[in-house]
């Protein structure tokens, strides 16, 4: 079975955690002891309906306030597919958490409260989904039970969101009317929406095609470590371990080590259970070469016909994470790109993005927590970088404070 990673996003109290709880509950993915704990907690709180949001809101502060603060990951599977869910917060001050949770997602679920329609956070999270190149978006119009499952309300929200989404770069958008509290159109199709012709949410998650989401053309293999067993059984073994970030590698293929430029051919590819005939995204493998060339962590094996651009000037969109420090013009940071780390300096802040209007703010260059901006960096050593649009693995990086080693920003190479 393949694996679908998806994230939930939306404004505060739109029902993200309740939707995930309902999805797990109705698909029989909750253990009995978890269900007993939720039932007891719901009874103690004096609530009328089973509070399924408690499945994902694990922090005490989240349960006390009834909100999501941190990113919660949940795992479940159906006979068709395996899933990893990232339940992300809706508050503006936790935008950085949403970016973190959505960075590896194949699909994003945007929740909209049917009573309130599209609000500021709806636009913010949809823009971030577009910025992170999430190829599939499912817009769930939630709490339809509170508007009597009125088709006119649903159609109005669909039209308004579609106008906004025409300015985004998301190729696949679907709309579903749901009630997360009662389970309408979550796992089973609801008889209370006879006017809705599509399938329920779970069916959409099971059937969305993600085979073309990864880049299977540009071969990229960042080396994480060099394996030298140094024992009698593997006396001369020297393998390069890592995770394939793009393309397909096979024994006999010609490869180039970036940035040194040394060339060789692949001798063998080893998976967890022994030799494999090929390796592709997102497999973790060990590659051995026919020639003894100098390769270490931070280097990248690529195909000679389409190597990455070697550059020290990086143009990127960033989301600033740090709460106690702002982005410093001409500031020096550590840049971590795939398995490579290098020093970098901020050469220019081009503009900041007004997420509500998508306008460029070229008069305010002060970048603080949760701000999104376009900047230009200069690194001390060349990077083998692709644009984030072409490859989400080799087009992404993080900025790290040199002194505290805290992650201060996430970046997408333009």
MARTORRO-275212 format. One line per 3 residues: their letters; for each residue x, y, z of C-alpha. Coordinates in Angstrom, 2 decimals, always signed. Each point is the difference from the previous one (the first is absolute). Last residue first. Example, Ala and Ser with C-alpha at 12.3 -4.5 7.8 and 13.67 -1.06 7.14 Angstrom:
2
sa = +13.67 -1.06 +7.14 | -1.37 -3.44 +0.66 $
This chain:
414
xxx = +12.69 +30.10 -5.93 | +1.42 -2.07 +2.87 | -2.46 -0.69 +2.84 $
xxx = +1.22 +0.99 +3.44 | -0.69 -0.84 +3.65 | +1.09 +2.47 +2.63 $
xxx = +1.55 +0.45 +3.49 | +1.02 -3.54 +0.92 | +1.86 +0.33 +3.29 $
xxx = +3.73 -0.69 +0.00 | +0.41 +2.60 +2.78 | +3.15 +1.62 -1.42 $
xxx = -0.13 -0.48 -3.76 | -3.81 +0.33 -0.20 | -1.30 -2.57 -2.49 $
xxx = -1.63 +0.62 -3.38 | -1.91 -2.90 -1.55 | +0.01 -1.32 -3.55 $
xxx = -2.30 -1.14 -2.78 | +0.49 -0.41 -3.76 | +1.81 -3.35 +0.24 $
xxx = -2.94 -1.64 +1.75 | -2.95 +1.85 -1.58 | +1.34 -0.56 -3.51 $
xxx = -1.06 +1.99 -3.07 | -2.02 +2.79 +1.65 | +2.54 +0.11 +2.81 $
xxx = +2.59 +1.00 -2.60 | +2.94 -2.34 -0.11 | +3.18 +0.38 +2.02 $
xxx = +3.42 -1.54 -0.03 | +1.38 +2.65 +2.32 | +3.33 +1.78 -0.43 $
xxx = +2.04 +0.96 +3.09 | +0.04 +3.26 +2.00 | -3.68 +0.68 -0.68 $
xxx = -1.57 +3.26 -1.17 | -3.68 +0.50 +0.72 | -2.78 +1.96 -1.70 $
xxx = -3.37 +0.51 +1.68 | -3.72 -0.38 -0.66 | -2.19 +0.31 +3.06 $
xxx = -2.52 -1.82 +2.19 | -0.51 +1.27 +3.54 | -0.82 -2.56 +2.71 $
xxx = +2.47 +1.56 +2.50 | +1.62 +3.22 -1.19 | +1.27 +1.46 -3.28 $
xxx = +0.53 +3.77 -0.02 | +0.37 +0.92 -3.69 | -3.10 +2.17 -0.25 $
xxx = -0.31 +2.20 -3.11 | -0.08 -2.75 -2.62 | -3.14 -1.70 +1.27 $
xxx = -1.01 -2.42 -2.76 | -3.73 -0.66 -0.24 | -1.46 -3.47 +0.63 $
xxx = -3.07 +1.76 +1.50 | -0.25 -1.80 +3.35 | +3.54 -1.36 -0.10 $
xxx = +1.58 +3.43 -0.29 | +3.38 -1.21 -1.24 | +3.30 +1.66 +0.94 $
xxx = +2.39 +1.28 -2.62 | +3.49 -0.29 -1.49 | +2.07 -0.39 +3.16 $
xxx = +3.62 +0.06 -1.14 | +3.44 -1.51 +0.62 | -0.85 -2.26 +2.93 $
xxx = +3.23 -1.87 +0.76 | +0.65 -3.72 -0.15 | +2.10 -2.68 +1.69 $
xxx = -0.25 -3.54 -1.27 | -1.65 -3.27 +1.00 | -0.71 -2.86 -2.40 $
xxx = -2.32 -2.95 +0.66 | -2.99 +1.46 -1.92 | +0.67 +3.76 +0.31 $
xxx = +0.94 +1.35 +3.41 | +0.94 +3.68 -0.01 | +1.88 +1.39 +2.99 $
xxx = -0.61 +3.69 +0.56 | +1.67 +3.38 -0.44 | -2.01 +3.23 -0.01 $
xxx = +0.53 +2.46 -2.85 | -3.60 +1.09 +0.63 | -1.00 -1.59 +3.34 $
xxx = -3.19 -2.05 +0.11 | -1.72 +0.63 +3.32 | +0.84 -1.68 +3.28 $
xxx = -2.04 -1.17 +3.01 | -2.83 -1.83 -1.75 | +2.10 -1.79 -2.61 $
xxx = -1.93 -1.79 -2.74 | +0.27 +2.23 -3.09 | -1.62 -1.50 -3.09 $
xxx = +2.30 +0.32 -3.00 | -0.33 +0.46 -3.75 | +3.34 -0.47 -1.71 $
xxx = +2.70 +1.36 -2.31 | +3.31 -1.77 +0.60 | +3.32 +1.27 -1.27 $
xxx = +2.77 -2.56 +0.60 | -0.99 -2.15 -2.94 | +0.63 -3.39 -1.53 $
xxx = -3.14 -0.76 -2.02 | -1.07 -3.59 +0.40 | +1.30 -2.70 -2.39 $
xxx = -2.13 -1.16 -2.95 | +1.92 -2.27 -2.41 | +2.80 -0.88 +2.46 $
xxx = -2.39 -1.73 +2.44 | +0.29 +1.12 +3.62 | +1.70 -1.16 +3.22 $
xxx = +0.03 +2.71 +2.66 | +2.65 +1.03 +2.54 | -1.03 +1.14 +3.47 $
xxx = +1.37 -3.06 +1.77 | +3.11 -1.30 -1.75 | +1.24 -1.00 -3.46 $
xxx = +3.62 -0.40 -1.11 | +0.12 -2.47 -2.87 | +0.80 -3.72 +0.04 $
xxx = -1.50 -1.22 -3.26 | -2.72 -2.59 -0.69 | -2.45 +1.72 +2.34 $
xxx = -2.12 -1.24 +2.91 | -3.42 +1.46 +0.80 | -1.78 -0.43 +3.34 $
xxx = -3.77 +0.49 +0.03 | -2.87 +2.03 +1.43 | -2.87 +0.06 -2.50 $
xxx = -2.10 +3.16 -0.43 | +0.40 +0.41 -2.98 | +1.73 -2.58 -2.23 $
xxx = +2.42 -2.91 +0.24 | +0.52 -2.86 -2.45 | +0.75 -3.73 -0.21 $
xxx = +0.26 -0.46 +3.81 | +2.79 -1.71 +1.98 | -0.77 -1.04 +3.60 $
xxx = -2.88 +0.27 +2.45 | +0.43 +3.61 +1.17 | +0.90 +1.09 -3.56 $
xxx = +3.36 -0.36 -1.73 | +0.81 +1.45 -3.44 | +2.99 -1.46 -1.81 $
xxx = +2.84 +1.06 -2.33 | -1.18 +3.47 -0.98 | +2.37 +1.55 -2.50 $
xxx = +2.62 +2.71 +0.54 | +0.63 +3.71 -0.46 | +1.77 +2.62 +2.11 $
xxx = -1.57 +3.48 -0.31 | +1.01 +1.10 +3.51 | -3.33 +1.75 +0.74 $
xxx = -1.81 -2.36 -0.60 | +1.03 -3.59 -0.70 | -0.94 -0.98 -3.55 $
xxx = -1.77 -3.22 -0.89 | -0.03 -2.49 -2.88 | -2.63 -2.68 +0.44 $
xxx = +1.20 -3.64 +0.13 | -2.16 -0.92 +2.98 | -3.20 +2.09 -0.09 $
xxx = -0.98 +3.46 +1.33 | -3.36 +1.68 -0.64 | -0.81 +3.70 +0.29 $
xxx = -0.33 +2.15 +3.10 | +0.82 +0.35 +3.68 | +1.28 -3.56 +0.55 $
xxx = +0.74 -0.46 +3.69 | +3.53 -0.55 +1.26 | +2.84 -2.46 +0.43 $
xxx = +3.27 -0.06 -1.93 | +1.75 -3.35 +0.06 | +3.57 -1.15 +0.51 $
xxx = +0.43 -3.75 +0.44 | +3.58 -1.27 -0.16 | -0.03 -2.18 +3.16 $
xxx = -3.67 -0.84 +0.00 | +0.06 -3.49 +1.57 | +3.35 +0.62 +1.71 $
xxx = -1.09 +3.21 +1.69 | +0.59 +3.69 -0.77 | -3.72 +0.81 -0.38 $
xxx = +0.68 +3.16 -2.09 | -3.29 +1.83 -0.70 | +0.29 +3.62 -1.13 $
xxx = -2.76 +2.27 +1.26 | -2.89 +2.19 -1.13 | +0.78 +0.21 -3.71 $
xxx = -2.53 +2.06 -1.96 | -1.27 -2.09 -2.95 | -1.58 +2.01 -2.84 $
xxx = -1.05 -1.29 -3.43 | -2.14 +2.57 -1.81 | -2.81 -1.89 -1.75 $
xxx = -2.06 -1.78 +2.68 | -1.03 +3.25 +1.74 | -2.72 -0.93 +2.47 $
xxx = -3.65 +1.01 -0.48 | -0.61 -2.27 -3.01 | -1.04 -3.05 +2.00 $
xxx = -2.23 +2.06 +2.31 | -3.41 -0.87 -1.44 | -2.86 +0.76 +2.41 $
xxx = -1.92 -3.24 +0.61 | +0.25 -0.70 +3.71 | -0.13 +3.64 +1.11 $
xxx = -3.05 +0.65 -2.20 | -1.74 -3.12 +1.34 | +0.75 +1.16 +3.54 $
xxx = -1.53 +3.43 -0.69 | -3.33 -1.26 -1.32 | -0.72 -0.30 -3.74 $
xxx = -1.38 +2.63 -2.38 | -3.57 +0.67 -1.13 | -1.13 +2.34 +2.79 $
xxx = -3.73 +0.84 -0.47 | -1.04 -2.96 +2.16 | +1.80 +1.62 +2.94 $
xxx = -1.87 -1.35 +3.05 | +0.38 -3.59 -1.24 | +3.71 +0.30 +0.89 $
xxx = +2.71 -1.96 -1.83 | +2.03 -2.02 +2.48 | +3.49 +0.73 +1.34 $
xxx = -0.20 +3.78 +0.39 | -3.09 +0.83 -2.07 | -2.10 +0.64 +3.15 $
xxx = +1.88 -1.20 +3.10 | -2.12 +1.67 +2.70 | +2.64 +2.36 +1.42 $
xxx = +2.00 +0.18 -3.23 | -3.01 +1.25 -1.94 | +1.00 +0.08 -3.64 $
xxx = -0.43 +1.72 -3.38 | +2.90 -1.06 -2.30 | +1.99 +2.13 -2.49 $
xxx = +2.92 -1.18 -2.17 | +3.08 +1.88 -1.21 | +2.77 -1.43 -2.24 $
xxx = +2.60 +2.20 -1.73 | +0.90 +2.30 +2.92 | +1.98 +3.04 -1.13 $
xxx = -2.09 +2.78 +1.51 | -1.71 +2.98 -1.65 | -2.96 -2.10 -1.20 $
xxx = -0.32 -1.11 +3.63 | -1.59 +3.34 +0.97 | -2.78 -0.31 -2.58 $
xxx = -0.49 -3.68 +0.88 | -0.34 +0.89 +3.68 | -2.90 +2.39 -0.68 $
xxx = -1.77 -2.43 -2.34 | +0.33 -2.94 +2.40 | -1.16 +2.14 +2.95 $
xxx = -3.12 +1.10 -1.89 | -0.74 -3.56 -1.12 | +0.10 -1.26 +3.60 $
xxx = -2.36 +2.70 +1.26 | -2.38 -0.61 -2.92 | +0.03 -3.76 +0.67 $
xxx = -1.39 +0.51 +3.51 | +0.94 -2.96 +2.20 | -2.13 +1.46 +2.80 $
xxx = +2.54 +2.79 +0.62 | +1.23 -1.50 +3.30 | +0.08 -3.52 -1.52 $
xxx = +2.41 +1.30 -2.66 | +2.56 +0.35 +2.78 | +2.91 -0.42 -2.43 $
xxx = +0.61 +1.10 -3.59 | +2.93 -2.30 -0.75 | +2.41 +1.36 -2.62 $
xxx = +2.22 -2.81 -1.26 | +3.30 +1.18 -1.50 | +2.44 -2.10 -2.02 $
xxx = +3.41 +1.06 -1.37 | +1.55 +1.37 +3.21 | +2.56 +2.37 -1.49 $
xxx = +1.04 +1.46 +3.37 | -0.94 +3.48 -1.23 | -3.40 -1.29 -1.15 $
xxx = -0.70 -1.57 +3.40 | +1.23 +3.23 +1.60 | -2.45 +1.99 -2.14 $
xxx = -2.85 -2.30 +1.02 | +1.01 +0.39 +3.65 | -0.07 +3.79 -0.13 $
xxx = -3.22 +0.21 -2.03 | -1.88 -2.24 +2.42 | +1.65 +1.84 +2.90 $
xxx = -1.52 +3.29 -1.13 | -3.56 -1.33 -0.26 | -2.02 -1.87 -2.63 $
xxx = -3.49 -0.89 +1.17 | -1.11 +0.71 +3.56 | -3.01 -2.32 +0.34 $
xxx = +1.38 -2.74 -2.29 | +3.22 -0.12 +2.06 | +2.80 -0.62 -2.52 $
xxx = +2.50 -2.82 +0.29 | +2.99 -0.25 -2.34 | +1.23 -3.57 -0.47 $
xxx = +3.49 -0.11 -1.49 | +1.48 -2.75 -2.17 | +3.43 -1.45 -0.75 $
xxx = +1.40 +1.33 +3.28 | +3.71 +0.30 +0.85 | +0.12 +3.72 +0.84 $
xxx = -3.58 +0.10 +1.33 | +0.79 -0.66 +3.65 | +2.92 +2.43 +0.12 $
xxx = -1.89 +2.74 -1.85 | -2.96 -0.41 +2.37 | +2.30 +0.27 +3.00 $
xxx = +1.45 +3.23 -1.46 | -3.54 +1.40 -0.29 | -0.44 -0.48 +3.76 $
xxx = -0.50 +3.70 +0.85 | -2.81 +0.19 -2.57 | -1.99 -2.66 +1.84 $
xxx = -1.19 -3.04 -1.98 | +2.32 -2.69 +1.34 | +1.07 -3.05 -2.05 $
xxx = -1.24 -3.60 +0.02 | +2.61 -1.90 -2.01 | -1.48 -3.30 -1.18 $
xxx = +2.05 -2.95 -1.27 | -2.02 -2.43 -2.10 | +0.26 -3.54 -1.39 $
xxx = -2.09 -1.00 -3.03 | -2.64 -2.30 -1.46 | -0.89 -2.45 +2.81 $
xxx = -0.10 +2.99 +2.37 | +2.86 +1.35 +2.08 | +0.65 +2.27 +2.95 $
xxx = +2.67 +2.30 +1.38 | -0.32 +3.21 +2.00 | +2.34 +2.97 +0.28 $
xxx = -0.85 +2.98 +2.18 | +1.49 +3.41 -0.83 | -0.02 +2.23 +3.09 $
xxx = -2.59 +2.53 +1.12 | -3.45 -1.45 -0.79 | -2.94 +1.55 +1.86 $
xxx = -2.56 -1.06 +2.62 | +1.58 +2.26 +2.63 | +0.46 -2.62 +2.73 $
xxx = +0.66 -2.82 -2.47 | +2.58 +1.98 -1.92 | +1.72 +1.22 +3.17 $
xxx = +0.27 -3.62 +1.20 | +1.68 -1.00 -3.26 | -1.46 -3.01 -1.84 $
xxx = -2.54 +1.66 -2.28 | -0.07 -2.80 -2.59 | -2.39 -2.53 +1.52 $
xxx = -1.63 +2.67 +2.18 | -1.66 +1.38 -3.15 | -2.33 -3.02 +0.10 $
xxx = -2.09 +1.62 +2.74 | -2.92 -2.44 +0.24 | -3.10 +2.20 -0.07 $
xxx = -1.86 +1.71 +2.87 | +2.97 +1.37 +1.91 | +0.12 -0.02 +3.79 $
xxx = +3.79 +0.30 +0.15 | +0.23 -3.12 +2.17 | -2.19 -1.91 -2.47 $
xxx = +2.22 +0.98 -2.95 | +3.13 -1.01 +1.91 | -1.51 -3.38 +0.87 $
xxx = -1.08 -0.64 -3.61 | +3.41 +1.06 -1.29 | +1.79 -2.35 +2.41 $
xxx = -2.28 -2.92 -0.97 | +0.65 +0.69 -3.71 | +3.76 -0.03 +0.55 $
xxx = -0.26 -3.25 +1.97 | -2.04 -1.59 -2.79 | +2.54 +0.88 -2.70 $
xxx = -1.04 +2.45 -2.73 | +0.37 -0.77 -3.74 | -3.56 -1.25 -0.55 $
xxx = -0.49 +2.14 -3.16 | -2.81 +1.89 +1.74 | +2.16 +0.85 +3.01 $
xxx = +3.16 +0.95 -1.91 | -1.85 +2.30 -2.42 | -2.11 +1.40 +2.84 $
xxx = +3.12 +0.81 +2.03 | +1.60 +1.64 -3.04 | -3.16 +2.06 -0.56 $
xxx = -0.22 +0.96 +3.67 | +3.62 +1.18 -0.08 | -0.68 +2.22 -3.00 $
xxx = -3.39 +1.31 +1.19 | -0.07 +3.61 -1.20 | +0.75 +1.06 +3.56 $
xxx = +2.97 +2.21 -0.96 | +0.41 +0.46 -3.74 | +1.07 -2.65 -2.45 $
xxx = +2.57 -2.71 -0.57 | +0.23 -3.78 -0.12 | +3.00 -1.85 -1.36 $
xxx = +0.46 -3.00 -2.23 | +2.62 -2.67 -0.54 | -1.15 -2.81 -2.25 $
xxx = +1.91 -3.29 +0.03 | -0.12 -2.69 -2.67 | -1.16 -3.54 +0.62 $
